[in-house]
């Protein structure tokens, strides 16, 4: 089965989203830990918000993680479906 045939099936996308969603959540958590570890330890939500989400930073933060998660989910799903 070719890649194009695989992505046309609902089975493929169900399996892909089973990988994409948890990977996205883990990626966001890890990114927040790397970007704002000291603010997280101090539980300073204002500092976390300022460092990661204010002034349009949230778009870049979530779009990059979303794209990486989608590509990873499609790649892993494609490799595991025969």
N, CA, C and O atoms as a Maestro MAE file, in Angstrom:
{
 s_m_m2io_version
 :::
 2.0.0
}

f_m_ct {
 s_m_title
 :::
 protein
 m_atom[328] {
  # First column is atom index #
  i_m_mmod_type
  r_m_x_coord
  r_m_y_coord
  r_m_z_coord
  i_m_residue_number
  s_m_chain_name
  s_m_pdb_residue_name
  s_m_pdb_atom_name
  i_m_atomic_number
  :::
  1 25 0.844 -1.174 0.000 1 A "UNK " " N  " 7
  2 3 0.000 0.000 0.000 1 A "UNK " " CA " 6
  3 2 0.893 1.242 0.000 1 A "UNK " " C  " 6
  4 15 1.805 1.352 0.820 1 A "UNK " " O  " 8
  5 25 0.637 2.161 -0.904 2 A "UNK " " N  " 7
  6 3 1.449 3.369 -0.997 2 A "UNK " " CA " 6
  7 2 1.037 4.379 0.076 2 A "UNK " " C  " 6
  8 15 -0.013 4.255 0.707 2 A "UNK " " O  " 8
  9 25 1.892 5.373 0.258 3 A "UNK " " N  " 7
  10 3 1.626 6.407 1.255 3 A "UNK " " CA " 6
  11 2 0.338 7.154 0.936 3 A "UNK " " C  " 6
  12 15 -0.447 7.443 1.839 3 A "UNK " " O  " 8
  13 25 0.113 7.467 -0.324 4 A "UNK " " N  " 7
  14 3 -1.098 8.197 -0.736 4 A "UNK " " CA " 6
  15 2 -2.345 7.374 -0.427 4 A "UNK " " C  " 6
  16 15 -3.355 7.914 0.023 4 A "UNK " " O  " 8
  17 25 -2.272 6.075 -0.669 5 A "UNK " " N  " 7
  18 3 -3.416 5.205 -0.355 5 A "UNK " " CA " 6
  19 2 -3.667 5.143 1.146 5 A "UNK " " C  " 6
  20 15 -4.814 5.090 1.589 5 A "UNK " " O  " 8
  21 25 -2.588 5.150 1.924 6 A "UNK " " N  " 7
  22 3 -2.726 5.087 3.382 6 A "UNK " " CA " 6
  23 2 -3.407 6.335 3.936 6 A "UNK " " C  " 6
  24 15 -4.286 6.235 4.792 6 A "UNK " " O  " 8
  25 25 -3.005 7.512 3.452 7 A "UNK " " N  " 7
  26 3 -3.555 8.736 4.040 7 A "UNK " " CA " 6
  27 2 -4.998 8.998 3.623 7 A "UNK " " C  " 6
  28 15 -5.641 9.900 4.161 7 A "UNK " " O  " 8
  29 25 -5.498 8.248 2.703 8 A "UNK " " N  " 7
  30 3 -6.891 8.400 2.281 8 A "UNK " " CA " 6
  31 2 -7.859 7.634 3.183 8 A "UNK " " C  " 6
  32 15 -9.073 7.790 3.055 8 A "UNK " " O  " 8
  33 25 -7.341 6.819 4.083 9 A "UNK " " N  " 7
  34 3 -8.211 6.007 4.931 9 A "UNK " " CA " 6
  35 2 -8.460 6.684 6.274 9 A "UNK " " C  " 6
  36 15 -7.601 7.401 6.788 9 A "UNK " " O  " 8
  37 25 -9.637 6.450 6.831 10 A "UNK " " N  " 7
  38 3 -9.935 7.001 8.157 10 A "UNK " " CA " 6
  39 2 -9.151 6.274 9.240 10 A "UNK " " C  " 6
  40 15 -8.836 6.859 10.276 10 A "UNK " " O  " 8
  41 25 -8.834 5.004 9.008 11 A "UNK " " N  " 7
  42 3 -8.044 4.236 9.962 11 A "UNK " " CA " 6
  43 2 -6.688 4.908 10.178 11 A "UNK " " C  " 6
  44 15 -6.212 5.007 11.309 11 A "UNK " " O  " 8
  45 25 -6.074 5.366 9.095 12 A "UNK " " N  " 7
  46 3 -4.781 6.041 9.183 12 A "UNK " " CA " 6
  47 2 -4.875 7.279 10.055 12 A "UNK " " C  " 6
  48 15 -4.026 7.483 10.922 12 A "UNK " " O  " 8
  49 25 -5.891 8.114 9.843 13 A "UNK " " N  " 7
  50 3 -6.003 9.373 10.575 13 A "UNK " " CA " 6
  51 2 -6.389 9.155 12.025 13 A "UNK " " C  " 6
  52 15 -5.978 9.926 12.893 13 A "UNK " " O  " 8
  53 25 -7.178 8.109 12.311 14 A "UNK " " N  " 7
  54 3 -7.480 7.794 13.708 14 A "UNK " " CA " 6
  55 2 -6.202 7.403 14.439 14 A "UNK " " C  " 6
  56 15 -5.951 7.854 15.556 14 A "UNK " " O  " 8
  57 25 -5.395 6.557 13.794 15 A "UNK " " N  " 7
  58 3 -4.130 6.145 14.404 15 A "UNK " " CA " 6
  59 2 -3.166 7.320 14.531 15 A "UNK " " C  " 6
  60 15 -2.448 7.441 15.523 15 A "UNK " " O  " 8
  61 25 -3.158 8.183 13.516 16 A "UNK " " N  " 7
  62 3 -2.254 9.337 13.546 16 A "UNK " " CA " 6
  63 2 -2.620 10.275 14.696 16 A "UNK " " C  " 6
  64 15 -1.734 10.749 15.407 16 A "UNK " " O  " 8
  65 25 -3.903 10.546 14.886 17 A "UNK " " N  " 7
  66 3 -4.311 11.450 15.967 17 A "UNK " " CA " 6
  67 2 -4.081 10.839 17.343 17 A "UNK " " C  " 6
  68 15 -3.931 11.561 18.328 17 A "UNK " " O  " 8
  69 25 -4.055 9.506 17.412 18 A "UNK " " N  " 7
  70 3 -3.719 8.855 18.673 18 A "UNK " " CA " 6
  71 2 -2.252 9.114 19.037 18 A "UNK " " C  " 6
  72 15 -1.879 9.016 20.206 18 A "UNK " " O  " 8
  73 25 -1.439 9.437 18.066 19 A "UNK " " N  " 7
  74 3 -0.034 9.764 18.305 19 A "UNK " " CA " 6
  75 2 0.156 11.270 18.398 19 A "UNK " " C  " 6
  76 15 0.909 11.745 19.249 19 A "UNK " " O  " 8
  77 25 -0.512 12.024 17.540 20 A "UNK " " N  " 7
  78 3 -0.313 13.477 17.454 20 A "UNK " " CA " 6
  79 2 -0.698 14.179 18.750 20 A "UNK " " C  " 6
  80 15 0.069 15.001 19.251 20 A "UNK " " O  " 8
  81 25 -1.853 13.876 19.293 21 A "UNK " " N  " 7
  82 3 -2.354 14.610 20.463 21 A "UNK " " CA " 6
  83 2 -1.470 14.416 21.696 21 A "UNK " " C  " 6
  84 15 -1.079 15.408 22.311 21 A "UNK " " O  " 8
  85 25 -1.138 13.178 22.084 22 A "UNK " " N  " 7
  86 3 -0.249 13.043 23.258 22 A "UNK " " CA " 6
  87 2 1.141 13.624 23.010 22 A "UNK " " C  " 6
  88 15 1.742 14.201 23.916 22 A "UNK " " O  " 8
  89 25 1.654 13.475 21.790 23 A "UNK " " N  " 7
  90 3 2.971 14.028 21.481 23 A "UNK " " CA " 6
  91 2 2.951 15.549 21.581 23 A "UNK " " C  " 6
  92 15 3.907 16.142 22.081 23 A "UNK " " O  " 8
  93 25 1.888 16.188 21.120 24 A "UNK " " N  " 7
  94 3 1.747 17.634 21.211 24 A "UNK " " CA " 6
  95 2 1.748 18.083 22.674 24 A "UNK " " C  " 6
  96 15 2.431 19.043 23.031 24 A "UNK " " O  " 8
  97 25 0.988 17.392 23.508 25 A "UNK " " N  " 7
  98 3 0.903 17.752 24.929 25 A "UNK " " CA " 6
  99 2 2.266 17.611 25.604 25 A "UNK " " C  " 6
  100 15 2.683 18.495 26.353 25 A "UNK " " O  " 8
  101 25 2.955 16.511 25.346 26 A "UNK " " N  " 7
  102 3 4.277 16.291 25.939 26 A "UNK " " CA " 6
  103 2 5.271 17.326 25.429 26 A "UNK " " C  " 6
  104 15 6.092 17.826 26.199 26 A "UNK " " O  " 8
  105 25 5.208 17.652 24.146 27 A "UNK " " N  " 7
  106 3 6.106 18.646 23.561 27 A "UNK " " CA " 6
  107 2 5.887 20.027 24.173 27 A "UNK " " C  " 6
  108 15 6.851 20.751 24.424 27 A "UNK " " O  " 8
  109 25 4.638 20.396 24.415 28 A "UNK " " N  " 7
  110 3 4.333 21.684 25.044 28 A "UNK " " CA " 6
  111 2 4.879 21.711 26.474 28 A "UNK " " C  " 6
  112 15 5.478 22.703 26.888 28 A "UNK " " O  " 8
  113 25 4.679 20.654 27.209 29 A "UNK " " N  " 7
  114 3 5.160 20.600 28.595 29 A "UNK " " CA " 6
  115 2 6.682 20.686 28.644 29 A "UNK " " C  " 6
  116 15 7.237 21.436 29.447 29 A "UNK " " O  " 8
  117 25 7.355 19.924 27.791 30 A "UNK " " N  " 7
  118 3 8.819 19.957 27.767 30 A "UNK " " CA " 6
  119 2 9.325 21.338 27.358 30 A "UNK " " C  " 6
  120 15 10.293 21.839 27.930 30 A "UNK " " O  " 8
  121 25 8.680 21.946 26.381 31 A "UNK " " N  " 7
  122 3 9.091 23.282 25.945 31 A "UNK " " CA " 6
  123 2 8.918 24.307 27.059 31 A "UNK " " C  " 6
  124 15 9.781 25.161 27.261 31 A "UNK " " O  " 8
  125 25 7.812 24.224 27.778 32 A "UNK " " N  " 7
  126 3 7.609 25.137 28.904 32 A "UNK " " CA " 6
  127 2 8.656 24.925 29.981 32 A "UNK " " C  " 6
  128 15 9.134 25.887 30.582 32 A "UNK " " O  " 8
  129 25 9.015 23.675 30.229 33 A "UNK " " N  " 7
  130 3 10.050 23.397 31.226 33 A "UNK " " CA " 6
  131 2 11.393 23.980 30.805 33 A "UNK " " C  " 6
  132 15 12.103 24.550 31.633 33 A "UNK " " O  " 8
  133 25 11.750 23.845 29.533 34 A "UNK " " N  " 7
  134 3 13.021 24.393 29.061 34 A "UNK " " CA " 6
  135 2 13.009 25.913 29.026 34 A "UNK " " C  " 6
  136 15 13.998 26.549 29.388 34 A "UNK " " O  " 8
  137 25 11.898 26.500 28.593 35 A "UNK " " N  " 7
  138 3 11.838 27.955 28.455 35 A "UNK " " CA " 6
  139 2 11.668 28.682 29.779 35 A "UNK " " C  " 6
  140 15 12.195 29.782 29.944 35 A "UNK " " O  " 8
  141 25 10.949 28.097 30.720 36 A "UNK " " N  " 7
  142 3 10.558 28.823 31.925 36 A "UNK " " CA " 6
  143 2 10.711 27.982 33.186 36 A "UNK " " C  " 6
  144 15 9.839 28.008 34.054 36 A "UNK " " O  " 8
  145 25 11.800 27.243 33.299 37 A "UNK " " N  " 7
  146 3 11.949 26.332 34.433 37 A "UNK " " CA " 6
  147 2 11.927 27.061 35.769 37 A "UNK " " C  " 6
  148 15 11.242 26.629 36.696 37 A "UNK " " O  " 8
  149 25 12.659 28.148 35.878 38 A "UNK " " N  " 7
  150 3 12.708 28.852 37.171 38 A "UNK " " CA " 6
  151 2 11.347 29.462 37.517 38 A "UNK " " C  " 6
  152 15 10.970 29.488 38.689 38 A "UNK " " O  " 8
  153 25 10.610 29.949 36.528 39 A "UNK " " N  " 7
  154 3 9.285 30.507 36.784 39 A "UNK " " CA " 6
  155 2 8.300 29.407 37.174 39 A "UNK " " C  " 6
  156 15 7.399 29.636 37.981 39 A "UNK " " O  " 8
  157 25 8.468 28.227 36.610 40 A "UNK " " N  " 7
  158 3 7.593 27.104 36.961 40 A "UNK " " CA " 6
  159 2 7.874 26.653 38.385 40 A "UNK " " C  " 6
  160 15 6.944 26.375 39.142 40 A "UNK " " O  " 8
  161 25 9.152 26.576 38.760 41 A "UNK " " N  " 7
  162 3 9.516 26.188 40.124 41 A "UNK " " CA " 6
  163 2 8.952 27.179 41.133 41 A "UNK " " C  " 6
  164 15 8.500 26.784 42.208 41 A "UNK " " O  " 8
  165 25 8.977 28.463 40.792 42 A "UNK " " N  " 7
  166 3 8.455 29.498 41.688 42 A "UNK " " CA " 6
  167 2 6.941 29.666 41.538 42 A "UNK " " C  " 6
  168 15 6.329 30.439 42.275 42 A "UNK " " O  " 8
  169 25 6.349 28.960 40.608 43 A "UNK " " N  " 7
  170 3 4.918 29.023 40.298 43 A "UNK " " CA " 6
  171 2 4.487 30.465 39.995 43 A "UNK " " C  " 6
  172 15 3.459 30.944 40.471 43 A "UNK " " O  " 8
  173 25 5.306 31.128 39.192 44 A "UNK " " N  " 7
  174 3 5.051 32.514 38.779 44 A "UNK " " CA " 6
  175 2 4.364 32.480 37.405 44 A "UNK " " C  " 6
  176 15 5.027 32.527 36.369 44 A "UNK " " O  " 8
  177 25 3.047 32.400 37.414 45 A "UNK " " N  " 7
  178 3 2.288 32.270 36.173 45 A "UNK " " CA " 6
  179 2 2.400 33.501 35.289 45 A "UNK " " C  " 6
  180 15 2.350 33.390 34.064 45 A "UNK " " O  " 8
  181 25 2.549 34.665 35.890 46 A "UNK " " N  " 7
  182 3 2.704 35.893 35.111 46 A "UNK " " CA " 6
  183 2 4.010 35.862 34.318 46 A "UNK " " C  " 6
  184 15 4.045 36.276 33.160 46 A "UNK " " O  " 8
  185 25 5.054 35.384 34.924 47 A "UNK " " N  " 7
  186 3 6.349 35.280 34.240 47 A "UNK " " CA " 6
  187 2 6.300 34.240 33.116 47 A "UNK " " C  " 6
  188 15 6.842 34.468 32.035 47 A "UNK " " O  " 8
  189 25 5.661 33.122 33.368 48 A "UNK " " N  " 7
  190 3 5.502 32.089 32.331 48 A "UNK " " CA " 6
  191 2 4.722 32.656 31.155 48 A "UNK " " C  " 6
  192 15 5.086 32.451 29.997 48 A "UNK " " O  " 8
  193 25 3.662 33.360 31.457 49 A "UNK " " N  " 7
  194 3 2.847 33.972 30.404 49 A "UNK " " CA " 6
  195 2 3.661 34.999 29.625 49 A "UNK " " C  " 6
  196 15 3.590 35.042 28.397 49 A "UNK " " O  " 8
  197 25 4.430 35.823 30.324 50 A "UNK " " N  " 7
  198 3 5.210 36.859 29.652 50 A "UNK " " CA " 6
  199 2 6.286 36.239 28.758 50 A "UNK " " C  " 6
  200 15 6.504 36.711 27.643 50 A "UNK " " O  " 8
  201 25 6.953 35.199 29.229 51 A "UNK " " N  " 7
  202 3 8.041 34.597 28.473 51 A "UNK " " CA " 6
  203 2 7.560 33.824 27.246 51 A "UNK " " C  " 6
  204 15 8.268 33.759 26.242 51 A "UNK " " O  " 8
  205 25 6.380 33.246 27.316 52 A "UNK " " N  " 7
  206 3 5.970 32.323 26.257 52 A "UNK " " CA " 6
  207 2 4.764 32.746 25.431 52 A "UNK " " C  " 6
  208 15 4.645 32.326 24.280 52 A "UNK " " O  " 8
  209 25 3.865 33.561 25.974 53 A "UNK " " N  " 7
  210 3 2.587 33.740 25.313 53 A "UNK " " CA " 6
  211 2 2.200 35.178 24.978 53 A "UNK " " C  " 6
  212 15 1.288 35.375 24.175 53 A "UNK " " O  " 8
  213 25 2.843 36.183 25.549 54 A "UNK " " N  " 7
  214 3 2.447 37.569 25.284 54 A "UNK " " CA " 6
  215 2 3.020 38.081 23.974 54 A "UNK " " C  " 6
  216 15 3.992 37.539 23.448 54 A "UNK " " O  " 8
  217 25 2.398 39.139 23.454 55 A "UNK " " N  " 7
  218 3 2.846 39.826 22.242 55 A "UNK " " CA " 6
  219 2 2.923 38.901 21.033 55 A "UNK " " C  " 6
  220 15 3.841 39.019 20.220 55 A "UNK " " O  " 8
  221 25 1.991 38.005 20.911 56 A "UNK " " N  " 7
  222 3 1.929 37.128 19.751 56 A "UNK " " CA " 6
  223 2 2.885 35.945 19.804 56 A "UNK " " C  " 6
  224 15 2.961 35.179 18.844 56 A "UNK " " O  " 8
  225 25 3.618 35.777 20.904 57 A "UNK " " N  " 7
  226 3 4.539 34.642 21.027 57 A "UNK " " CA " 6
  227 2 3.787 33.310 21.054 57 A "UNK " " C  " 6
  228 15 4.344 32.275 20.688 57 A "UNK " " O  " 8
  229 25 2.536 33.336 21.482 58 A "UNK " " N  " 7
  230 3 1.763 32.101 21.581 58 A "UNK " " CA " 6
  231 2 1.558 31.474 20.208 58 A "UNK " " C  " 6
  232 15 1.488 30.250 20.093 58 A "UNK " " O  " 8
  233 25 1.460 32.296 19.167 59 A "UNK " " N  " 7
  234 3 1.264 31.748 17.821 59 A "UNK " " CA " 6
  235 2 2.468 30.914 17.412 59 A "UNK " " C  " 6
  236 15 2.319 29.770 16.981 59 A "UNK " " O  " 8
  237 25 3.646 31.477 17.545 60 A "UNK " " N  " 7
  238 3 4.867 30.762 17.195 60 A "UNK " " CA " 6
  239 2 5.049 29.538 18.082 60 A "UNK " " C  " 6
  240 15 5.468 28.480 17.613 60 A "UNK " " O  " 8
  241 25 4.731 29.687 19.373 61 A "UNK " " N  " 7
  242 3 4.897 28.597 20.334 61 A "UNK " " CA " 6
  243 2 4.051 27.394 19.945 61 A "UNK " " C  " 6
  244 15 4.554 26.271 19.893 61 A "UNK " " O  " 8
  245 25 2.767 27.623 19.670 62 A "UNK " " N  " 7
  246 3 1.869 26.505 19.382 62 A "UNK " " CA " 6
  247 2 1.941 26.018 17.940 62 A "UNK " " C  " 6
  248 15 1.768 24.825 17.690 62 A "UNK " " O  " 8
  249 25 2.191 26.909 16.990 63 A "UNK " " N  " 7
  250 3 2.251 26.485 15.587 63 A "UNK " " CA " 6
  251 2 3.440 25.562 15.356 63 A "UNK " " C  " 6
  252 15 3.304 24.540 14.683 63 A "UNK " " O  " 8
  253 25 4.588 25.899 15.896 64 A "UNK " " N  " 7
  254 3 5.752 25.037 15.687 64 A "UNK " " CA " 6
  255 2 5.555 23.666 16.332 64 A "UNK " " C  " 6
  256 15 5.913 22.642 15.749 64 A "UNK " " O  " 8
  257 25 4.994 23.651 17.516 65 A "UNK " " N  " 7
  258 3 4.745 22.367 18.173 65 A "UNK " " CA " 6
  259 2 3.672 21.571 17.442 65 A "UNK " " C  " 6
  260 15 3.755 20.345 17.361 65 A "UNK " " O  " 8
  261 25 2.665 22.259 16.909 66 A "UNK " " N  " 7
  262 3 1.615 21.593 16.151 66 A "UNK " " CA " 6
  263 2 2.139 20.982 14.869 66 A "UNK " " C  " 6
  264 15 1.801 19.845 14.540 66 A "UNK " " O  " 8
  265 25 2.959 21.721 14.145 67 A "UNK " " N  " 7
  266 3 3.519 21.207 12.888 67 A "UNK " " CA " 6
  267 2 4.429 20.010 13.152 67 A "UNK " " C  " 6
  268 15 4.347 18.998 12.455 67 A "UNK " " O  " 8
  269 25 5.290 20.124 14.151 68 A "UNK " " N  " 7
  270 3 6.189 19.020 14.492 68 A "UNK " " CA " 6
  271 2 5.379 17.795 14.920 68 A "UNK " " C  " 6
  272 15 5.711 16.674 14.536 68 A "UNK " " O  " 8
  273 25 4.335 17.992 15.700 69 A "UNK " " N  " 7
  274 3 3.511 16.879 16.166 69 A "UNK " " CA " 6
  275 2 2.792 16.197 15.011 69 A "UNK " " C  " 6
  276 15 2.722 14.969 14.962 69 A "UNK " " O  " 8
  277 25 2.261 16.980 14.086 70 A "UNK " " N  " 7
  278 3 1.555 16.407 12.935 70 A "UNK " " CA " 6
  279 2 2.517 15.614 12.059 70 A "UNK " " C  " 6
  280 15 2.210 14.493 11.652 70 A "UNK " " O  " 8
  281 25 3.680 16.191 11.768 71 A "UNK " " N  " 7
  282 3 4.656 15.483 10.943 71 A "UNK " " CA " 6
  283 2 5.131 14.193 11.619 71 A "UNK " " C  " 6
  284 15 5.252 13.155 10.969 71 A "UNK " " O  " 8
  285 25 5.394 14.264 12.909 72 A "UNK " " N  " 7
  286 3 5.824 13.073 13.640 72 A "UNK " " CA " 6
  287 2 4.724 12.013 13.665 72 A "UNK " " C  " 6
  288 15 4.996 10.830 13.461 72 A "UNK " " O  " 8
  289 25 3.490 12.433 13.914 73 A "UNK " " N  " 7
  290 3 2.381 11.487 13.957 73 A "UNK " " CA " 6
  291 2 2.152 10.809 12.621 73 A "UNK " " C  " 6
  292 15 1.906 9.604 12.572 73 A "UNK " " O  " 8
  293 25 2.230 11.563 11.541 74 A "UNK " " N  " 7
  294 3 2.058 10.975 10.212 74 A "UNK " " CA " 6
  295 2 3.200 10.023 9.898 74 A "UNK " " C  " 6
  296 15 2.978 8.940 9.356 74 A "UNK " " O  " 8
  297 25 4.411 10.417 10.232 75 A "UNK " " N  " 7
  298 3 5.577 9.564 9.961 75 A "UNK " " CA " 6
  299 2 5.500 8.236 10.720 75 A "UNK " " C  " 6
  300 15 5.715 7.172 10.141 75 A "UNK " " O  " 8
  301 25 5.195 8.305 12.005 76 A "UNK " " N  " 7
  302 3 5.127 7.089 12.818 76 A "UNK " " CA " 6
  303 2 3.971 6.200 12.356 76 A "UNK " " C  " 6
  304 15 4.128 4.983 12.255 76 A "UNK " " O  " 8
  305 25 2.834 6.792 12.080 77 A "UNK " " N  " 7
  306 3 1.682 6.016 11.637 77 A "UNK " " CA " 6
  307 2 1.960 5.355 10.296 77 A "UNK " " C  " 6
  308 15 1.606 4.195 10.088 77 A "UNK " " O  " 8
  309 25 2.590 6.084 9.390 78 A "UNK " " N  " 7
  310 3 2.891 5.547 8.072 78 A "UNK " " CA " 6
  311 2 3.846 4.369 8.181 78 A "UNK " " C  " 6
  312 15 3.717 3.399 7.435 78 A "UNK " " O  " 8
  313 25 4.807 4.442 9.102 79 A "UNK " " N  " 7
  314 3 5.762 3.353 9.270 79 A "UNK " " CA " 6
  315 2 5.122 2.116 9.889 79 A "UNK " " C  " 6
  316 15 5.561 0.996 9.626 79 A "UNK " " O  " 8
  317 25 4.087 2.306 10.711 80 A "UNK " " N  " 7
  318 3 3.491 1.177 11.436 80 A "UNK " " CA " 6
  319 2 2.328 0.521 10.722 80 A "UNK " " C  " 6
  320 15 1.899 -0.559 11.128 80 A "UNK " " O  " 8
  321 25 1.806 1.129 9.682 81 A "UNK " " N  " 7
  322 3 0.698 0.526 8.942 81 A "UNK " " CA " 6
  323 2 1.245 -0.137 7.701 81 A "UNK " " C  " 6
  324 15 1.973 0.471 6.917 81 A "UNK " " O  " 8
  325 25 0.887 -1.377 7.541 82 A "UNK " " N  " 7
  326 3 1.349 -2.149 6.373 82 A "UNK " " CA " 6
  327 2 0.416 -1.987 5.215 82 A "UNK " " C  " 6
  328 15 0.647 -2.563 4.151 82 A "UNK " " O  " 8
  :::
 }
 m_bond[327] {
  # First column is bond index #
  i_m_from
  i_m_to
  i_m_order
  :::
  1 1 2 1
  2 2 3 1
  3 3 4 2
  4 3 5 1
  5 5 6 1
  6 6 7 1
  7 7 8 2
  8 7 9 1
  9 9 10 1
  10 10 11 1
  11 11 12 2
  12 11 13 1
  13 13 14 1
  14 14 15 1
  15 15 16 2
  16 15 17 1
  17 17 18 1
  18 18 19 1
  19 19 20 2
  20 19 21 1
  21 21 22 1
  22 22 23 1
  23 23 24 2
  24 23 25 1
  25 25 26 1
  26 26 27 1
  27 27 28 2
  28 27 29 1
  29 29 30 1
  30 30 31 1
  31 31 32 2
  32 31 33 1
  33 33 34 1
  34 34 35 1
  35 35 36 2
  36 35 37 1
  37 37 38 1
  38 38 39 1
  39 39 40 2
  40 39 41 1
  41 41 42 1
  42 42 43 1
  43 43 44 2
  44 43 45 1
  45 45 46 1
  46 46 47 1
  47 47 48 2
  48 47 49 1
  49 49 50 1
  50 50 51 1
  51 51 52 2
  52 51 53 1
  53 53 54 1
  54 54 55 1
  55 55 56 2
  56 55 57 1
  57 57 58 1
  58 58 59 1
  59 59 60 2
  60 59 61 1
  61 61 62 1
  62 62 63 1
  63 63 64 2
  64 63 65 1
  65 65 66 1
  66 66 67 1
  67 67 68 2
  68 67 69 1
  69 69 70 1
  70 70 71 1
  71 71 72 2
  72 71 73 1
  73 73 74 1
  74 74 75 1
  75 75 76 2
  76 75 77 1
  77 77 78 1
  78 78 79 1
  79 79 80 2
  80 79 81 1
  81 81 82 1
  82 82 83 1
  83 83 84 2
  84 83 85 1
  85 85 86 1
  86 86 87 1
  87 87 88 2
  88 87 89 1
  89 89 90 1
  90 90 91 1
  91 91 92 2
  92 91 93 1
  93 93 94 1
  94 94 95 1
  95 95 96 2
  96 95 97 1
  97 97 98 1
  98 98 99 1
  99 99 100 2
  100 99 101 1
  101 101 102 1
  102 102 103 1
  103 103 104 2
  104 103 105 1
  105 105 106 1
  106 106 107 1
  107 107 108 2
  108 107 109 1
  109 109 110 1
  110 110 111 1
  111 111 112 2
  112 111 113 1
  113 113 114 1
  114 114 115 1
  115 115 116 2
  116 115 117 1
  117 117 118 1
  118 118 119 1
  119 119 120 2
  120 119 121 1
  121 121 122 1
  122 122 123 1
  123 123 124 2
  124 123 125 1
  125 125 126 1
  126 126 127 1
  127 127 128 2
  128 127 129 1
  129 129 130 1
  130 130 131 1
  131 131 132 2
  132 131 133 1
  133 133 134 1
  134 134 135 1
  135 135 136 2
  136 135 137 1
  137 137 138 1
  138 138 139 1
  139 139 140 2
  140 139 141 1
  141 141 142 1
  142 142 143 1
  143 143 144 2
  144 143 145 1
  145 145 146 1
  146 146 147 1
  147 147 148 2
  148 147 149 1
  149 149 150 1
  150 150 151 1
  151 151 152 2
  152 151 153 1
  153 153 154 1
  154 154 155 1
  155 155 156 2
  156 155 157 1
  157 157 158 1
  158 158 159 1
  159 159 160 2
  160 159 161 1
  161 161 162 1
  162 162 163 1
  163 163 164 2
  164 163 165 1
  165 165 166 1
  166 166 167 1
  167 167 168 2
  168 167 169 1
  169 169 170 1
  170 170 171 1
  171 171 172 2
  172 171 173 1
  173 173 174 1
  174 174 175 1
  175 175 176 2
  176 175 177 1
  177 177 178 1
  178 178 179 1
  179 179 180 2
  180 179 181 1
  181 181 182 1
  182 182 183 1
  183 183 184 2
  184 183 185 1
  185 185 186 1
  186 186 187 1
  187 187 188 2
  188 187 189 1
  189 189 190 1
  190 190 191 1
  191 191 192 2
  192 191 193 1
  193 193 194 1
  194 194 195 1
  195 195 196 2
  196 195 197 1
  197 197 198 1
  198 198 199 1
  199 199 200 2
  200 199 201 1
  201 201 202 1
  202 202 203 1
  203 203 204 2
  204 203 205 1
  205 205 206 1
  206 206 207 1
  207 207 208 2
  208 207 209 1
  209 209 210 1
  210 210 211 1
  211 211 212 2
  212 211 213 1
  213 213 214 1
  214 214 215 1
  215 215 216 2
  216 215 217 1
  217 217 218 1
  218 218 219 1
  219 219 220 2
  220 219 221 1
  221 221 222 1
  222 222 223 1
  223 223 224 2
  224 223 225 1
  225 225 226 1
  226 226 227 1
  227 227 228 2
  228 227 229 1
  229 229 230 1
  230 230 231 1
  231 231 232 2
  232 231 233 1
  233 233 234 1
  234 234 235 1
  235 235 236 2
  236 235 237 1
  237 237 238 1
  238 238 239 1
  239 239 240 2
  240 239 241 1
  241 241 242 1
  242 242 243 1
  243 243 244 2
  244 243 245 1
  245 245 246 1
  246 246 247 1
  247 247 248 2
  248 247 249 1
  249 249 250 1
  250 250 251 1
  251 251 252 2
  252 251 253 1
  253 253 254 1
  254 254 255 1
  255 255 256 2
  256 255 257 1
  257 257 258 1
  258 258 259 1
  259 259 260 2
  260 259 261 1
  261 261 262 1
  262 262 263 1
  263 263 264 2
  264 263 265 1
  265 265 266 1
  266 266 267 1
  267 267 268 2
  268 267 269 1
  269 269 270 1
  270 270 271 1
  271 271 272 2
  272 271 273 1
  273 273 274 1
  274 274 275 1
  275 275 276 2
  276 275 277 1
  277 277 278 1
  278 278 279 1
  279 279 280 2
  280 279 281 1
  281 281 282 1
  282 282 283 1
  283 283 284 2
  284 283 285 1
  285 285 286 1
  286 286 287 1
  287 287 288 2
  288 287 289 1
  289 289 290 1
  290 290 291 1
  291 291 292 2
  292 291 293 1
  293 293 294 1
  294 294 295 1
  295 295 296 2
  296 295 297 1
  297 297 298 1
  298 298 299 1
  299 299 300 2
  300 299 301 1
  301 301 302 1
  302 302 303 1
  303 303 304 2
  304 303 305 1
  305 305 306 1
  306 306 307 1
  307 307 308 2
  308 307 309 1
  309 309 310 1
  310 310 311 1
  311 311 312 2
  312 311 313 1
  313 313 314 1
  314 314 315 1
  315 315 316 2
  316 315 317 1
  317 317 318 1
  318 318 319 1
  319 319 320 2
  320 319 321 1
  321 321 322 1
  322 322 323 1
  323 323 324 2
  324 323 325 1
  325 325 326 1
  326 326 327 1
  327 327 328 2
  :::
 }
}
